[in-house]
Amino acid sequence: MGRLEGNGASRFIRLMQIYGKNDSMNVDYATITAVNPFKLRIDGWRFDLESDDFEICEYLSKHKRQVRISGGEVVGLEFQDELKVEDRVVVVSYNNGQRFIVLDRVVGFED
């Protein structure tokens, strides 16, 4: 197999198509429609999922980490690059479409 084209999300979907299908899981694109609490709408759906229907990977939310830089002392970093309204995301559904995980933010690049 040659190099897969496209962004990370499209390459991930293509790998799933090539190496196997799991009928109990689906990968979809969605849009964040609200924050605090979070809501999202999967492409093609007419309603939003409420925050108790899905989880979001930690790195997509405001969170703290402890790091040691160049062998120095441990310092705390607070990451604030959280999801915003209208962000495009990749969502995996499981448990026969009853639960969802937001895997990553999807971005496009202009030429």
N, C-alpha and C positions, 0 to 999 in steps of 0.2 A: 504494500500500500504506500502511495506517495504522501507528500505533505498535504494535510487538510487545509483548505482555504477558509477564510472568514474569521469572525471574532471568537473568543473563547466559548461563548454559549453555543454558537452554531457548530463549532468543532465538537463540543461535548455531545450535542444532539446527534451529529453524524456518526460519532463513535458508537453511540447506543444503537443506532440503526444498523451499523455494520456488524457489531459483535453480539447482538442479541436483543431480544424484546422481552420485556417483563410486563405482562398484561395488568399487573396490579399497580404499576407506576406510569405516570405520564410526565413529560416535560413540556411546559408552556411558557409563553411570554405573558407578562402582565404589567399593569401600570399602578403605581401607588396613587390612591385617590384621596387619602386623608392620613394625617399623623396625629397622634395623641388623642385617641387611640388610632393605631394603624388600620387602614382599610386598603384593599387592593381589588382590581378588576382584571380577571384573566381575559385575554383577547377572545372576542366572540361571545362572551357572556354578557347578560343584560343586568346583572346585579353584582354588588361588591361583596367580597368576603370580609367578615369581621375579624378583628385581631385574635379572637379565641379559636378561629379556624386554621391558623397557620403560625409557624415559627419563623424567625428571621435569624440568619447566621450572625453571630456576635459581632464580627468585624464590620457589619453594615449598620451597626448602632453605636451610639456614644458609649464608650467603655474605657477602662483604665488598664494599663499594663505596667509592670515593673521591668526595667531594662538596665543593663550595665553597658556603658559605652566605653570602648577601648580599654577595658580592664579597670576602669575607674569605679567610683561608688555607684550603688544602685539608685536610680532615680525613677520617679513615676511619670508616665506620659498619659495624657488623656486624649483619646482619639475622638474627634467630633464630626467626622464625615458620615453623618447618618443619612438615611434615606429621606427624601423630600417628596412632596406632592408632584406628580407627573414624572417621577423617575421610572424608567423602564427596568424590569427585573425578570430573571429566569426563575420559574417556580416548578418544583417537582411535587406531584400529588402522589399520595400513597394511601393505604388502607381503603382501597376501592374508591378513591376520589373523595374521601371524607376528611383527610388531613393534608396539609400543604407545608412545604419548606421553601422559603425564599433563599435561593443559592447565591445570587450575585446580581449586581447592577449591570445593565447593558448600556453601552455608550456607542454613539456613532461618530465617525470622523468625517469632516468636510475636506474636500480636496483644496 
